[in-house]
Every structure is written in C-alpha cells, then in structure tokens.
C-alpha cells in the first residue's frame, strides 16, 4: 500500500479524498493555487505545495508543476479527483513515465472512453445498445446537416471529447443546427481542447440513469447499482438519487450487466460510471466517465461501499474488498448540489464571499464541502459550494430529511441553489419521480424563487420607522420570537440589547443586477463569447442578445423588452462585470 498520495485537486473532492487517505493511514499531499492559499483543503492536507497563479492552466491543469510537486514530496501516487486532469490520458501517461501511480484507469481506457464517438463505436461492437446517431465526428457543418437528415430531428450536437454537460447543444430543426454545431464546437475546444462534434438523436425528456462500476487488476468487475440524475439545468446535474425511482430489480440487473460489459470492453480498472438514457423500459448507453463522479456519495450511502477507498486499493494492486453478491441496496439517498447560482436568473453564476456558514446535521445527513465562513467563491472555478447528501429508509422519508437539512443550511450572503432545491423537492412532480424538466426550464417558475428584499435595519441608515427587529421574549416560561417594525423605544442608532438580526432571505442578495428600464445589465461577471445583435436592430422580448461565459458555463442573455437596440456596449472577447450595461433597448 502507498505511504503518501498527492491529491491533484481542490475544494470538496480534495478533502473527500484526503479523509479517505487519513483513514487508511496514508499521508496526503495537497496542492493549491495562489487564490486557494487559505482554503480548507490546504489545511486538511498533511503537507501542501503552491502550484502557481489562480488561472487553472498555470496551476491545477499544469501537468509539469503537479509532477514536480510529486517528486519533491516523494508521493508514490496521484489521485486526480474529478474535473481538471481526472480524464486526461496524457496526464495518466505522464504519471507512468515519472514512476508515479495514477489512481484511475489505464490511459488507453481513458482515451477510448474520452472520445465519445470512439466509445459509442466500442460499445456498439460489444453489443451494448447506444442512442441512434453517428459513431464519428462531422468534419464540418455541411456534413453535420447530412448526418442530421439521416438521424432525424431533433438532434443533439455533442463535443467528441466532452462530458459533464459541456459541449452539448440541441437543434430542434434544421434552422437551429448551425448555432448548435458552433456552440458545441466552441465549448469542446474551450474545455477539452477538442472542437470535433458528432450528432445523435435527441431523446425528449428521458431519464438520466447511470451505473457505478468498480474493476480491479485481478479480473473482478462489479456494479454498485444505479443513480438517477435526471434533474438538470443545461444538461448538467443538480439533484441525484439512489436507487432510481423507476428502476426495478429486472432493469437493475440488465443495466448492471451492460455497465460491466462496457468496463470489460476497454479493460477498465478503477471506479467508473456508465451513463445512459432510460426511456420506459429501454436503456441506451450514453458515455462512460473514467473517474469518480461528483454524485458518488449517494451510492456510498445506500451500499456502504467507500468508493474512494476502493480506488486507492485498486491502484495499489489489491483486489476489490466486495463481491457482486455482497452488494445490497439499503434505503434511499438524495444529493443536492449547493452551487453559487441564482436559479431565478436562469441559473446565472453568483460568485461572492461567505460571511456566515452553518451546515446542517443530525441522523442521515452528510455534507461534503470545501468552503467555510470567510471563504470566497471566485469566478475562476466551478460554482459548487458543497454537496448535501441525506439517507433514510425510503424516498419519501429521505425527501423529508433533505427538506429539513436544507432549511438548516445557512450560507450568507451568498446566493445559492438552496431555495431551488427546497421548492422542487416540495412539488408533486418530484413526488411522482418525474424529471421536473417542465420546472427547470420554466423561466416564470424560476423567477418566483427570487428572494424578497431584506429589510434594512435602522442602524444601517435606513428609515427607523420601517426598520425590522426580531426579539426573543419569554411569556409564562415559554420562548417566543417577536418581530417589531418601527423605531426602537429609548434607543438611538445603537443595537438593542437582546435583539437578534432578522434572518436574511434564503437566496441571499448576490448574483448581479437585473434590467432597469431600457438598459439591459449583465447579471454576472465573465467574458463575452458572442454578440447576437447589432446596434439598430429590432428585437423581440426574449431574443438572444449575447452569450457570457462565467464559472465554466455559457450563459445566454436575452432581451428583457421588445424594441430597438439603440446602444450596444459589448463585443466578443471582452470582459464584463456584474451590473455593466450590455445594451439599451427602446
């Protein structure tokens, strides 16, 4: 077994891996960028090393710098976590050349499954059902048009090297194809260094069901059941649960067999996830993620198997600690991704500082977090603050437990998805186990999640007659909370003894500004990727104005009113801050 392992990641997944290493008696080596010097994952590590500037390309994506730290620290192995270099075959090969064990699958398996078209071809040859479509990229738009006609609309344009919802665009008709093809290619190049795009049939509102597999170097391959990840925004997951609400024992056995066949087809080793689409009782292979998934926690909760520990054991050459016959699903687990996003602004990223941070607790509640009070969610990295996971005997009780935990969670003044999760878990759609796509794509429903303006206390300079104060008082030995609006008797602008501040609105107050009058203001900070209008153009309400990239997401900014663009203040490639005017529409 290893004596020291370098964790080439940051945030909650770095801490998750370090905790597993500590339990195994293995020393951990942390790495950090200049922006992450004071973050919890740095303190969690037994020793930590600076990689470089905050920009990922010069820190967490720098193979040379990470291997240099491995050599300086005498680490015997590297765990990549997820994201960054986790599915980079060249990095796995570089580790091998440097005589450092890569805690993940062989480079050949990463390369085979990293190319979505190659993966589809391999699975098809292995007899695994795939979504109808191409098994090789379309070299240009003309070829894509021909492929789309053969497949039939609607089609999904997908980056060949993509994953995690990046590089995914849908063309409902032939008129949409050029924009979808261009967008998928752009994201593929930006996030994966590969602008190749392939087309497949777009399945309308399928369930996203994935199977967790583990494979060792002794020929053992097992699956740990499925996870349902159907609640998404922009094809990126928001809520995951295990087991799947619409997967029975027969289907579980069938898709588990498909997943194991997929792993064997590429001589897989380590933890991996076979993702698929469930349409009724049909199941189609989608892709294989050659890493530990963000949502691995719900599988751990229902099986009792520590997936990260198994990863380390497999990389050290040890056999799996469990057989297929030992795997038993118990109860139900749900995970909510607590992202710094404003759901009421179509999930716009909402970076900012955390002043107050209190995690929920109690039976069956787990929080995997990489932040704390005083931490800052920056636009440079993923907007995830934490993962909130619960377990209970069945789905209904797990839902009630999650709602209780969400209510306890305090992250202020940051805007997060807590109000979104609370709202969606209380719907009939969730109770029936639907995908809730009608809600996640309903701008009106999302806008209703906007926080109410927090009353400003008198000591902050507001009108004392309208200031709100909350007091704790005892009446006949029973504690009551009393809310008082108006000036405090016998006080000036000083705090009132015994007064507690009013609780902030659940969504916080961050996330940028909204449109005011004819001016369309940017709801977020980022880079303008595309401008879809010209000055002087007439636009309808809801028409695309520009696309802003922020926190690894492309955000479409639409016209807030119909009219003429009399002023245009942005250009492609330019930087923009939250609140900056994009254009004026009159």
C-alpha positions in Angstrom: 0.0 0.0 0.0 1.1 3.6 -0.6 2.6 5.7 2.1 2.0 9.1 0.6 -0.5 10.2 -2.1 -0.8 13.6 -3.8 -4.3 14.9 -4.4 -4.3 16.9 -7.6 -7.5 18.9 -7.0 -9.2 21.5 -4.8 -12.3 22.0 -2.8 -14.7 19.4 -1.5 -13.3 16.5 -3.6 -9.8 17.1 -2.4 -11.0 17.0 1.2 -13.1 13.8 0.5 -10.0 12.0 -0.9 -7.8 13.3 2.0 -10.2 12.0 4.6 -10.2 8.5 3.0 -6.4 8.5 2.9 -6.2 9.5 6.6 -8.5 6.6 7.5 -6.2 4.3 5.5 -3.1 5.6 7.3 -1.7 7.2 4.2 -0.2 10.7 4.2 -1.8 13.3 1.9 -0.1 15.9 -0.2 -2.2 18.9 -1.2 -1.7 21.4 -3.9 -3.1 24.9 -4.3 -3.2 28.0 -6.5 -2.5 31.5 -5.3 -6.2 32.0 -4.9 -6.6 29.0 -2.7 -3.9 29.6 -0.1 -6.5 30.0 2.8 -9.0 27.3 1.7 -9.9 24.3 3.9 -8.4 21.7 1.6 -4.9 23.1 2.1 -5.2 22.7 5.9 -6.7 19.2 5.6 -3.5 18.0 3.8 -0.6 16.7 5.8 1.7 18.9 3.6 0.8 21.3 0.9 2.6 23.0 -2.1 1.9 26.0 -4.2 1.3 25.3 -7.9 1.1 28.8 -9.3 -1.3 31.5 -10.3 -5.1 31.2 -9.9 -5.6 30.5 -13.6 -6.2 26.8 -13.8 -3.9 26.4 -16.8 -1.0 27.6 -14.7 -1.9 25.6 -11.6 -4.4 22.7 -11.4 -4.1 21.9 -15.1 -0.3 22.1 -15.2 1.0 18.5 -15.6 4.6 19.7 -15.2 4.0 21.5 -12.0 2.0 18.7 -10.4 4.6 16.1 -11.3 7.3 18.4 -9.9 5.4 18.5 -6.5 5.0 14.7 -6.6 8.8 14.4 -7.0 9.6 17.0 -4.3 7.2 15.5 -1.8 8.1 11.8 -2.6 4.5 11.0 -3.3 4.0 7.5 -4.7 0.7 8.1 -6.3 -1.6 10.8 -7.5 -5.4 11.0 -7.1 -6.9 13.4 -9.6 -10.4 13.7 -8.1 -12.9 14.8 -10.8 -12.6 17.6 -13.3 -9.2 19.2 -14.2 -6.9 16.3 -15.2 -9.0 13.4 -14.0 -9.9 12.2 -17.5 -6.7 13.3 -19.2 -5.0 10.3 -20.9 -1.8 12.3 -21.5 -1.6 13.0 -17.7 -2.0 9.3 -16.9 0.8 8.5 -19.3 3.0 11.3 -17.9 2.5 9.8 -14.4 3.6 6.4 -15.6 6.7 7.9 -17.2 7.5 9.6 -13.9 7.1 6.3 -12.0 4.1 7.7 -10.1 0.9 5.7 -9.9 -2.2 7.3 -11.4 -5.2 6.5 -9.2 -7.5 5.9 -12.1 -8.0 3.7 -15.2 -5.2 3.0 -17.7 -4.5 5.7 -20.2 -5.9 3.5 -23.0 -9.2 3.2 -21.3 -9.4 7.0 -20.7 -8.5 7.6 -24.3 -11.1 5.1 -25.6 -13.9 6.5 -23.4 -12.8 10.1 -23.5 -13.7 10.2 -27.2 -17.4 9.9 -27.2 -17.6 8.8 -30.8 -14.9 6.1 -30.2 -16.8 5.0 -27.0 -20.0 4.7 -29.0 -18.2 2.6 -31.6 -16.7 0.3 -29.0 -20.0 -0.2 -27.2 -21.8 -0.9 -30.4 -19.3 -3.5 -31.3 -19.6 -5.0 -27.9 -23.4 -5.3 -28.3 -24.3 -2.5 -25.9 -27.3 -0.5 -27.1 -26.4 3.1 -28.0 -28.5 6.2 -28.7 -29.1 6.2 -32.5 -26.6 8.5 -34.2 -23.1 8.8 -35.6 -20.1 7.0 -34.4 -17.6 9.5 -35.8 -17.5 13.3 -35.8 -18.9 15.5 -38.5 -15.9 17.4 -40.1 -17.9 20.5 -40.9 -21.4 22.0 -40.9 -22.4 20.5 -44.3 -21.5 17.0 -43.1 -23.5 17.7 -39.9 -26.5 18.7 -42.0 -26.4 15.5 -43.9 -26.0 13.4 -40.7 -28.9 15.3 -39.1 -31.2 14.5 -42.0 -30.3 10.8 -41.7 -30.7 10.7 -37.9 -33.9 12.8 -37.9 -34.6 16.0 -35.9 -34.3 16.9 -33.1 -30.6 16.1 -32.9 -28.0 16.6 -30.1 -24.7 18.2 -31.2 -22.1 16.9 -28.8 -18.4 17.6 -28.3 -16.4 14.4 -29.1 -14.2 15.0 -26.0 -16.9 16.5 -23.9 -18.7 15.4 -20.7 -20.4 16.9 -17.6 -22.9 18.7 -19.8 -20.2 20.8 -21.6 -20.2 20.9 -25.3 -23.9 19.8 -25.6 -26.4 21.7 -27.8 -29.8 20.7 -29.2 -31.1 21.5 -32.7 -34.8 21.1 -32.8 -35.0 21.9 -36.5 -32.6 22.4 -39.4 -32.7 26.1 -38.8 -31.1 25.6 -35.3 -28.3 23.3 -36.5 -25.6 25.9 -37.3 -25.9 27.6 -33.9 -25.9 24.3 -32.1 -23.0 22.9 -34.0 -21.0 26.1 -33.5 -21.7 26.2 -29.8 -20.8 22.6 -29.2 -17.5 23.0 -31.1 -16.7 26.2 -29.1 -17.2 24.6 -25.7 -15.4 21.4 -26.8 -12.3 23.5 -27.7 -12.5 25.6 -24.6 -13.0 22.9 -22.0 -11.4 19.8 -23.6 -9.1 21.2 -26.3 -11.1 19.3 -29.0 -13.5 21.1 -31.3 -14.8 17.9 -33.0 -18.6 17.4 -32.9 -20.8 14.4 -33.5 -24.6 14.1 -33.8 -27.0 11.7 -32.2 -30.8 11.5 -31.8 -32.0 13.9 -29.1 -34.3 11.9 -26.8 -37.1 14.2 -25.5 -37.2 14.1 -21.7 -35.5 10.8 -21.0 -34.4 9.8 -17.5 -30.6 10.1 -17.0 -29.7 6.9 -15.2 -26.0 5.9 -14.6 -24.4 2.8 -13.1 -21.4 2.8 -10.8 -18.7 0.2 -11.6 -15.6 -1.0 -9.9 -12.9 -3.1 -11.6 -9.6 -4.4 -10.3 -6.5 -5.8 -11.9 -7.4 -9.3 -10.9 -10.3 -9.6 -13.3 -13.1 -8.6 -10.9 -15.8 -6.3 -12.2 -18.8 -5.3 -10.2 -21.6 -2.7 -10.3 -23.0 -0.9 -7.2 -26.4 -0.2 -8.6 -27.7 2.9 -10.3 -28.1 6.6 -9.7 -30.9 8.7 -11.2 -29.6 12.2 -12.2 -32.5 13.4 -14.3 -32.9 16.8 -12.6 -30.5 19.0 -14.6 -30.0 22.5 -15.9 -28.3 22.9 -19.3 -27.7 19.2 -19.3 -25.7 19.5 -16.0 -26.8 17.7 -12.9 -28.4 19.4 -9.9 -30.0 16.6 -7.9 -29.1 12.9 -7.8 -30.6 10.0 -6.0 -30.1 6.2 -5.5 -31.7 3.9 -6.2 -33.5 5.2 -9.4 -37.3 5.7 -8.7 -38.3 4.0 -11.9 -35.7 1.1 -11.9 -37.0 -2.3 -10.8 -34.9 -5.3 -10.0 -35.1 -6.7 -13.5 -33.9 -3.5 -15.1 -31.2 -3.1 -12.5 -29.8 -6.5 -13.3 -30.0 -5.7 -17.1 -28.3 -2.3 -16.9 -25.8 -3.6 -14.4 -24.8 -6.2 -16.9 -24.5 -3.5 -19.6 -22.2 -1.5 -17.4 -19.9 -4.4 -16.6 -19.7 -5.3 -20.3 -18.7 -1.7 -21.1 -16.0 -1.8 -18.5 -14.6 -5.1 -19.7 -14.7 -3.9 -23.3 -11.9 -1.4 -22.5 -10.0 -3.5 -19.9 -11.1 -1.0 -17.3 -9.6 -0.6 -13.8 -10.7 1.6 -11.0 -14.0 3.4 -10.4 -16.1 4.4 -13.4 -19.6 5.4 -14.3 -21.6 4.2 -17.3 -24.2 6.8 -18.1 -27.3 6.0 -20.0 -30.8 7.2 -21.0 -33.8 5.4 -19.7 -36.9 5.7 -21.9 -39.6 3.5 -20.5 -38.1 0.0 -20.2 -35.4 0.8 -22.8 -31.8 1.8 -21.8 -29.2 3.3 -24.1 -25.5 3.8 -23.5 -24.6 7.5 -23.4 -21.0 7.7 -22.2 -18.5 6.4 -19.7 -16.9 8.7 -17.1 -13.5 7.4 -16.2 -13.3 8.9 -12.8 -15.1 9.2 -9.5 -18.3 11.1 -10.0 -19.5 14.2 -8.1 -22.5 12.2 -7.1 -20.7 9.0 -5.9 -21.9 9.8 -2.4 -25.4 8.6 -2.8 -24.1 5.2 -3.9 -21.9 5.1 -0.9 -24.9 5.9 1.3 -27.1 3.0 0.0 -24.4 0.4 -0.4 -22.0 1.2 2.4 -19.0 0.9 0.0 -16.3 3.6 0.2 -15.7 4.2 -3.5 -12.6 6.4 -2.9 -11.0 3.8 -0.7 -11.7 1.1 -3.4 -10.0 3.4 -5.9 -6.8 3.6 -3.8 -6.8 -0.2 -3.1 -7.2 -1.0 -6.8 -4.4 1.4 -7.8 -2.2 -0.3 -5.2 -2.8 -3.7 -6.9 -5.2 -5.1 -4.3 -8.4 -6.9 -5.2 -11.8 -5.4 -4.6 -13.0 -5.7 -1.0 -16.5 -6.7 -2.1 -18.0 -9.2 -4.5 -21.1 -8.7 -6.6 -23.1 -10.9 -4.2 -22.1 -8.6 -1.3 -23.7 -5.5 -2.9 -27.1 -4.7 -1.4 -29.0 -1.5 -1.8 -30.5 -0.3 1.5 -32.8 2.7 1.9 -32.7 5.8 -0.3 -30.2 8.6 -0.7 -30.5 12.1 -2.3 -27.8 14.6 -3.1 -28.4 18.3 -3.8 -25.6 20.3 -5.3 -25.3 23.6 -3.4 -24.0 25.8 -6.2 -23.4 29.6 -6.0 -26.0 30.2 -8.7 -29.1 32.3 -9.0 -31.9 30.0 -10.1 -34.3 32.9 -10.5 -31.9 34.4 -13.1 -31.8 31.2 -15.2 -29.0 29.7 -13.0 -26.6 32.5 -13.6 -23.3 32.1 -11.6 -23.3 34.2 -8.4 -19.7 34.3 -7.1 -19.1 36.1 -3.8 -17.8 35.9 -0.3 -19.3 33.8 2.5 -19.7 35.7 5.8 -21.9 33.2 7.7 -21.7 29.4 7.2 -23.6 26.8 9.2 -24.0 23.2 8.0 -27.0 21.0 8.8 -26.5 18.0 10.9 -28.4 15.1 12.5 -29.1 11.5 11.6 -28.6 10.5 8.0 -27.1 13.9 6.9 -23.7 14.3 5.2 -22.1 17.5 3.9 -19.1 17.3 1.6 -17.8 20.9 1.5 -14.7 22.7 0.6 -15.6 26.2 2.0 -16.3 27.9 5.3 -17.1 31.3 6.8 -14.7 33.8 5.3 -14.2 31.7 2.1 -14.9 33.2 -1.4 -16.5 31.5 -4.4 -14.5 33.0 -7.3 -15.4 33.2 -11.0 -12.2 31.2 -11.8 -13.5 27.8 -10.7 -16.6 25.7 -10.5 -19.5 27.4 -8.6 -20.0 24.4 -6.3 -20.1 25.3 -2.6 -20.9 21.9 -1.2 -22.8 18.6 -1.7 -25.7 18.0 0.7 -26.5 14.3 1.0 -29.1 12.5 3.1 -30.2 8.9 3.7 -33.4 7.4 5.0 -35.4 4.2 4.7 -37.3 5.2 1.6 -37.6 8.0 -0.9 -40.5 9.9 0.8 -38.6 9.9 4.2 -35.3 10.8 2.5 -37.1 13.8 0.9 -38.4 15.0 4.2 -35.0 14.7 5.7 -33.4 16.7 2.8 -36.0 19.4 3.2 -35.2 19.6 6.9 -31.4 19.8 6.2 -31.9 22.5 3.5 -33.8 24.6 6.0 -30.9 24.3 8.5 -28.3 25.2 5.9 -27.1 28.8 6.2 -24.7 30.3 3.7 -24.9 34.1 3.8 -24.9 36.5 2.0 -24.1 34.2 -1.0 -26.8 33.4 -3.5 -27.1 29.6 -3.7 -29.5 26.9 -5.1 -30.9 26.2 -1.7 -34.3 27.9 -2.5 -34.4 26.0 -5.8 -33.9 22.6 -4.1 -36.4 23.4 -1.4 -39.0 24.4 -4.0 -38.5 21.5 -6.4 -38.5 18.8 -3.6 -41.9 20.1 -2.4 -43.6 19.6 -5.8 -45.9 16.8 -7.0 -43.6 16.3 -9.9 -40.7 15.3 -7.6 -43.1 13.1 -5.5 -44.1 11.2 -8.7 -40.4 10.8 -9.7 -40.6 12.9 -12.8 -37.6 14.7 -14.4 -39.1 18.1 -13.4 -37.9 19.5 -16.8 -41.1 21.5 -17.1 -40.0 23.4 -13.9 -36.2 23.7 -14.5 -36.9 25.2 -18.0 -39.8 27.4 -16.9 -38.5 31.0 -16.6 -41.7 32.1 -14.8 -41.4 29.3 -12.2 -37.7 30.1 -11.7 -38.3 33.8 -11.3 -40.7 33.1 -8.5 -37.7 31.8 -6.5 -36.2 35.3 -6.3 -35.6 36.4 -2.7 -37.6 39.2 -1.2 -35.6 42.3 -0.4 -34.2 42.1 3.1 -35.4 44.9 5.4 -32.6 47.2 6.3 -32.1 47.8 10.0 -32.2 51.4 11.3 -28.5 51.4 12.3 -27.5 51.0 8.7 -29.0 54.4 7.9 -32.5 53.3 6.8 -35.8 54.9 7.9 -36.1 53.9 11.6 -39.9 53.8 11.2 -39.6 50.9 8.7 -36.7 49.0 10.4 -37.4 45.4 11.3 -36.1 43.8 14.5 -36.6 40.3 16.0 -36.6 39.8 19.7 -36.7 36.7 21.8 -39.1 37.1 24.8 -40.4 34.7 27.5 -44.1 34.6 28.3 -45.1 32.3 31.2 -41.8 30.4 30.8 -42.2 29.8 27.0 -39.8 31.4 24.5 -41.4 33.4 21.6 -39.9 35.3 18.7 -41.5 38.7 18.3 -40.9 40.8 15.1 -41.2 44.5 15.6 -41.3 47.1 12.7 -40.5 50.6 13.7 -38.1 52.6 15.7 -36.9 51.1 19.0 -38.2 52.9 22.0 -35.5 54.6 24.1 -32.7 53.9 21.6 -30.7 55.8 19.0 -28.9 54.1 16.2 -27.2 51.6 18.5 -28.0 47.9 18.6 -30.8 47.0 21.0 -29.8 44.7 23.8 -31.2 41.2 23.3 -32.1 41.9 19.7 -31.3 39.4 17.0 -30.9 40.4 13.4 -33.7 39.4 11.0 -32.9 36.3 9.0 -31.7 37.1 5.5 -33.8 35.9 2.6 -33.0 32.3 1.7 -31.3 33.2 -1.7 -29.0 35.8 -0.3 -28.6 39.1 -2.2 -25.8 38.4 -4.6 -25.9 37.4 -8.3 -25.8 40.7 -10.1 -28.4 43.2 -11.1 -31.5 42.8 -13.2 -32.7 45.0 -16.1 -33.8 48.5 -15.1 -35.9 50.5 -17.7 -34.5 50.3 -21.2 -31.0 49.3 -20.0 -30.2 45.5 -20.1 -27.5 45.0 -17.4 -25.2 42.0 -17.1 -26.3 39.6 -14.3 -22.8 38.2 -13.9 -19.1 38.7 -14.3 -17.4 36.9 -17.1 -16.2 37.0 -20.8 -18.5 37.9 -23.7 -18.2 34.9 -26.1 -20.7 36.0 -28.7 -22.9 39.1 -29.6 -26.0 38.1 -31.5 -27.3 41.6 -32.4 -26.1 44.8 -33.9 -26.8 48.3 -32.9 -30.0 49.5 -34.5 -31.5 46.0 -34.7 -35.2 45.4 -33.7 -35.5 42.6 -31.2 -38.4 40.7 -29.6 -38.6 40.2 -25.9 -36.6 37.0 -25.1 -34.4 37.3 -28.2 -30.7 36.3 -27.7 -28.5 39.4 -27.2 -25.2 37.8 -26.2 -23.5 34.8 -24.6 -21.4 35.3 -21.5 -19.0 32.6 -20.2 -18.6 32.5 -16.4 -17.5 29.8 -14.0 -17.3 27.1 -16.7 -20.8 27.9 -18.0 -22.1 29.7 -21.1 -25.0 32.0 -20.2 -27.4 33.3 -22.8 -28.5 36.8 -22.1 -31.9 37.6 -23.6 -33.7 40.9 -24.3 -35.9 42.0 -21.3 -38.2 44.0 -23.5 -39.0 44.3 -27.2 -37.7 47.3 -29.1 -34.8 48.7 -31.0 -31.2 48.3 -29.8 -30.2 52.0 -29.6 -26.9 51.4 -27.8 -24.6 48.3 -27.7 -21.9 48.2 -25.1 -20.3 44.8 -25.5 -18.1 42.9 -28.1 -17.0 39.3 -28.4 -13.9 38.6 -26.3 -14.4 41.5 -24.0 -14.6 41.2 -20.2 -17.8 42.3 -18.4 -18.7 42.8 -14.7 -21.9 42.2 -12.9 -24.2 45.3 -13.4 -22.4 46.6 -16.5 -24.8 47.8 -19.2 -25.0 45.3 -22.2 -27.3 47.4 -24.3 -30.2 49.8 -24.4 -33.5 48.7 -25.9 -36.1 51.3 -26.6 
